[in-house]
């Protein structure tokens, strides 16, 4: 199996890295995430011009490997633009299920002119694939949707919502809802991202494709987003480790740099092991999707290791930086915050571990 990016994929990665590196240093990022919007529309336009906001909409042109390459660079620079949650994630659902007319919305999404959000998660919802409490009701030839969605990542700035709702005859359908027809309570997450609680009270809705059970498509979309989050976390871990090793080489105690202390170099080596474990599982998740295998168990395996590696690298980065590691002015604390947020998104490590335990009986046991 070839684990190397193709020339085109490598060019996409390098272009993304150059764009975000020119844009974001720690000080600039702190100013941007502290703004009302929380990200830069100018950068959003540049991402659109590069073709990043349309990745995956046409599987013949790009797919999960390209998305993983881009999201790794997003994680490396902690770019706050909601590429995954306002474009690629919900856009993939429209590309998969939408009518020809609905798919025309993707041209605006790819051009950076329309923002989306996937409104699926609900308060106290633990199993992401189960039926939702939000309900869809047909009124003649039209539909309305009522319920509450929270958290809706990027829901504060979305123009169009892709909403999951229980169908009258059973199953979970997907609907397009104009964001102006709902009540939104926007908030800032602790890692500097943005989200919203969305309250739908008989909001006019248009079925995405047919008004039919879309549970399989929802599960597939969650798996793809989980894989993309793993790739973003990988980039954040790589940079957190680099910052830590650079600090050990420059910071002096007792007249020598910290990398002269064997205990610290051993801890840094353990961080590198965690990083490589995360890298292999992230690649496993993305390459499985690229091969046509949409498996929540594979996603749980990857998300579990990403969560464990991210926690280890975050904690060690802060510990080895000392007091400066927890300050808002220094980037390590922001990498730790983002890795913690990713670990909490679409299932924690503990929840994915329980998911794997519940399915252990699906496999034959090896007896020695």
Secondary structure as GFF3:
##gff-version 3
##sequence-region A 1 368
A	DSSP	alpha_helix	7	23	.	.	.	ID=ss1
A	DSSP	alpha_helix	26	33	.	.	.	ID=ss2
A	DSSP	alpha_helix	41	50	.	.	.	ID=ss3
A	DSSP	three_ten_helix	52	54	.	.	.	ID=ss4
A	DSSP	alpha_helix	64	77	.	.	.	ID=ss5
A	DSSP	alpha_helix	83	83	.	.	.	ID=ss6
A	DSSP	pi_helix	84	88	.	.	.	ID=ss7
A	DSSP	alpha_helix	89	97	.	.	.	ID=ss8
A	DSSP	alpha_helix	100	103	.	.	.	ID=ss9
A	DSSP	alpha_helix	105	110	.	.	.	ID=ss10
A	DSSP	beta_strand	116	119	.	.	.	ID=ss11
A	DSSP	beta_strand	135	139	.	.	.	ID=ss12
A	DSSP	beta_strand	142	153	.	.	.	ID=ss13
A	DSSP	beta_strand	160	166	.	.	.	ID=ss14
A	DSSP	beta_strand	172	178	.	.	.	ID=ss15
A	DSSP	three_ten_helix	179	181	.	.	.	ID=ss16
A	DSSP	beta_strand	183	188	.	.	.	ID=ss17
A	DSSP	beta_strand	194	207	.	.	.	ID=ss18
A	DSSP	alpha_helix	215	250	.	.	.	ID=ss19
A	DSSP	beta_strand	252	253	.	.	.	ID=ss20
A	DSSP	beta_strand	256	257	.	.	.	ID=ss21
A	DSSP	three_ten_helix	258	260	.	.	.	ID=ss22
A	DSSP	alpha_helix	262	290	.	.	.	ID=ss23
A	DSSP	alpha_helix	296	321	.	.	.	ID=ss24
A	DSSP	three_ten_helix	322	326	.	.	.	ID=ss25
A	DSSP	alpha_helix	331	344	.	.	.	ID=ss26
A	DSSP	alpha_helix	349	358	.	.	.	ID=ss27
A	DSSP	three_ten_helix	360	362	.	.	.	ID=ss28
###
